[in-house]
Every structure is written in structure tokens, then in C-alpha cells.
Amino acid sequence: MYKAEGYWNVKPRIKRLSFPKRGKFQVDLQDGRSVTMPISAFPSLKKVPTKERENWYLMGGGVTWDSCPEVIHIEQILGNYQNYAHEHSSQQL
């Protein structure tokens, strides 16, 4: 049986969020991928107090915190809006 190589037909979903080292955060996806980014790329996250950052929760395909007015969506993390835009969630990716 042939299976496509890579992640062509996988809709990315956030599984876990962590802060492995100072100034960085990591998003683990349900499909096994992990992405590490600088916190400085997300000004709304930068405003979340360090002690509260571990208290995140999923909201609408993204992640947020009680003290954060924004939701960081998967397309902001993966950087490919056309392929991952939550507005296109009814389409098969």
C-alpha cells in the first residue's frame, strides 16, 4: 500500500506547549512534529507573565492564556497562511 511521503494530508493540531529555554517556546503537534520559536515573534505572548505561561489552553485551533487577549493560531506558528488558515477549516488540507 502506498502512503504519501511527508505531511501533505495532515491537518496540524496543537498537542502541547512548552518553554524549553529562555526566550523560546515550543509547540508539539499531534502528528509528532515540534516547532521551536522565539517568544519575541509573538508580542502578545511576551506580555504573559513567565509564571503564567505554563497555564495555556486550546481555543479555536490555537492557544491562549487567561491574561492574554489574543489567540496564537497554528498558521501563525507554521508560517504558511494559505495552507493552514483556520478560516479554511471546512476544506480538507
Order of alpha helices (4+ residues) and beta strands (2+ residues): beta-beta-beta-alpha-beta-beta-beta-alpha-alpha
